[in-house]
Amino acid sequence: MRPMTLPRAASQALRPAAAWSWAGLGAACGLGLALVLFAPARWLTPLVAWASQGHVAMQDPQGTLWNGSAQWVLSGGQGSRDAVALPSRLTWTLRPEMRGLALSLHAACCTPQPVTLQIHPAWTGVAVTMTDIAQAHGPAQLLAGLGTPWNTLQLEGQLQLSTHQLRLQWVSQQLQVQGEAQLLALDMTSRLTTLRPMGSYRLTLHGGEVAMLRLETLQGGLRLSGSGPWGPSGLRFSGEATTAPEHAAVLANLLNLLGRREGARSIITIG
């Protein structure tokens, strides 16, 4: 049996239709590529709000998804009236890689060198590896934007963050931490006391099968200490705040706020 063939006129009529189909497909691909390449920076706004649970907001975003900048604002979350902006705009670059994405962040006020994050999918989750930070810094007044209790404490001083081989991995909505992060709070003051400065402190996060958080005092009249695990159920921290007798009067209000009073000390419990 001879194969069926279309008449010559019908075959010629189908050629323009096929050409238009290929042209439409090419136009759709080109439009999709343009949307990806030139996606506006404002598309990140809801993503940042969701990832930070409402504690970080992007204002006045400029540029694209891949190269942009915005004024980042710390807030107490949904419904909070507390908000404090970073002293300078934060800029970013986002690049695709073989295993995921590379995100570089830089703020003139706070990061002498750009901070790079390697983001890649992991088993039932996502992993973020951070390049070591020698010293990112910022004013302690930023904490007031996070709401209670920071808006009451109204802290002033200098915060310095450093990290070493820090890796965060979310597996089945549970956070796992590897490496180390250290936050120094230097020459801290508060509107609740006339003691200036009231002290300098170090908060250290040690990763592992169970991450541990440790607080210690470097110097000062207000002595803070404590530790606790940061696991799947959240942070469980136990510590205390104490002071020398000569500072007891000027630190009384602060000690009452920090925890449950037991004589001259306050018991701090989280989780």
Protein Blocks (a to p, Z undefined) as FASTA:
>chain_A
ZZddddfklmmmmmmmmmmmmmmmmmmmmmmmmmmmmocfklmmmmmmmmnnopaccehi
ehjfklccddddddebehiabdcddfbdcdddddddfklccdddddfklmmbacdddddd
dehiacddddddfbgcddfklmmmnopaklmnopadddddddehiacddeehiacdehjd
ddddehiacfkbcbdcfbdcdddddedjbdcdddddfbdjbdcdddddddfnopcddddd
dddfklmmmmmmmmmmmmccehjaccddeZZ
